[in-house]
Amino acid sequence: MTYELANSSDFPAEKRRAKGIAPMKAFRQFAAWHTIAPPLVFFAMLLVVGIFNPNYLGPFGISIVAATAAPILLVAVGQAMVLNIGSIDLSNAAISMLGAILLALWVPQLGVAGILGVLVLMTLVGALNGFVLAHTQVPSFALTLGTLGILQTAALVISDSQTIYLTQNRELVTAFYNTSLAFVPLTFWIGVLVAVAYWVLLRFTVVGQNMTAVGKNESGAILSAVPHRRIKTITFAVSGFTGAVAGLCIVAQGGSASASGLGSNLLLPGIAAALVGGTSISGGLTNPLNVIFGALTVAFVPIAIQALGFSAQAQSLVYGIFIILVVALTTTRTRGLVIK
Amino acid sequence: MQSILSRSIKGPIGLIVSILVLIVIFSILNPRFGSIENLQNVLYQASVPLIVVVGATLVIQMGSIDLSVEGVMGASGMAWILLSPNTRHALDLGPWAWVIAIGLGLGLGLLSGLVHAKLKVPSFVVTLGTWYVGLGIAILLYGNGMLPSLTSEALARWPSRLSLGLPNSFWLAAVVILGGILASNYTGFGRGVLAVGNNETIARGGGMAVDRIKIAAFTVAGCLSGLAGILATMQLGSGSPDIGFGQLFTVIPAAVIAGTALGGGEGGVLRSILGVFLLIILNNGLVLAGVDPDFQSGVFGAILIVAIVAVAWPTRGALKVAK
């Protein structure tokens, strides 16, 4: 197979590096607007809040932002991987919800095996999504909307619409939240670790480059013998796995899980974080490292709104305007491109 | 008129058959399902999503998507009730309340359309933003005061009162549907929407005012969401920022099940209406059959998956690209 060869010469950045083109040009390539915008936006917001209300930027403030950002980050990174192949996964927040409920049910009896079991099961749910998508060739938006409904029902029925508390082995899970590293709970660092792993996957592996190829031009990828069906299945499995890890963060934070409690509305913040992190909704463009800043920004907006003295009621309004503005600023506009 | 009928009968025959099958099954499970009162109830329940689906279909036909439905409904519904006789204050603008509330929906739709068409931001993101903007306006209008309830009996009763045997809400929806069908089949705008969805590059190359069509479609969708917000507020009798809750996930599956492809260029208003009826009848029938409401979203989801797979199955191909 000649994937490596085809892929390494396919990407302009790789080609230029090989020819040793001037470092300034390489820098400009690296520092494309959509690459630096997500951290810029976050740090600008941090700066503004810091000037108006420095109290919010103490260790306590940082730990709050990071703790809120952790589940959003995980769901967003999974979503970014799916957006990267030009699809969307509306079910991944429901996967983390169901995962959290199963964790709360299984961990008391099974301990670590329960955690592993949930991770495997949710990865399989994601893979099933991808498999059906790839083989029946239906739009991902509609398919995962259907899966979303089924998973919601599963979560309600399995939990009997109750809040499930971790009765035994509680520390096994809550330790992820209670242990801090540099004022930041471990759950957030897990998110960062996952983001870095996905960045490596996309950047340095054949599977990852094939994902981007499918996202950039699916017809072209199919004609170039990229195993697009397998790639889609893998990508959705990745999204399912990340969803389950997000579920772990939810249980770690609350010590309990319910179908309507903490983490039941991660879908839209997750998508917003992926987009604010510079991921293109039409596929082929994402950087999981930037999604970290996207998630931080999305988690920080409500806090910033309070810190700047707006009423809590203005939150949704500012949030909406903010999403439109950030994406309008960072979106790529190629001449003649059709935007749906 | 004949062309509308023949077109609608040719296309969604499977859809009509499935609605009939559902009606037969539910009537056997619970004889009350087929009663006149329940049919009026179905029409009453269906009227809000029916109004929303007309605008949503226009947008989906272009290959775009409008996620802002629930937010716009909240903003317009809240604006309307605060300007109509309510328990908060004595301000009553009468018909101007309608004009202002629908105007708010129009403004939000126009915002979506302008940002999408002129700034070239994907519609998914823009309307996600306008969803929050609409919701934010509704929350700000709601403020900290007490729940605004309608004090006018005439207005509160209007949606459920029967005219010619059918509830008034449904008549309102029927007017909107008729307008939607006429606009979609017999105006340059309606045909333009389909042309843009089918192939935007060719539509643009052929000299169509693509941007203007896009902005118009989003504006119409915003107006209709606003109208639906008013109707839903009237049905509830009091204002709530979450008045539109759940509408998005009724309307989009309805349009998709009925064959309005998310890729654009296909489907039609009449089909989407059948889709709404399928989902509402399913919902109503499941409740009457005594199925636990917890199972409802699961049944919806399963049916959505079966429907889209059945639609896509014949067109599978080694080189097909479905987003």
Interface residues (C-beta under 8 A of the other chain):
Chain A: G86 S87 V132 T136 Q137 V138 P139 S140 F141 A142 L143 L145 G146 T147 L148 G149 I150 L151 Q152 T153 A154 L156 V157 S161 E218 S219 I222 L223 L268 I271 A272 L275 I281 S282 G283 Q313 A314 Q315 S316 L317 V318 Y319 G320 I321 F322 I323 I324 V327 A328 T331 R333 G336 L337 V338 I339 K340
Chain B: M62 G63 S64 I65 G71 V115 H116 L119 K120 V121 P122 S123 F124 V125 V126 L128 G129 T130 W131 Y132 V133 G134 L135 G136 I137 I139 L140 Y142 G143 N144 E200 T201 F249 I252 P253 V256 A261 L262 G263 G264 D294 F295 Q296 S297 G298 V299 F300 G301 A302 I303 L304 I305 I308 V309 V311 A312 W313 T315 R316 G317 A318 L319 K320 V321 A322 K323
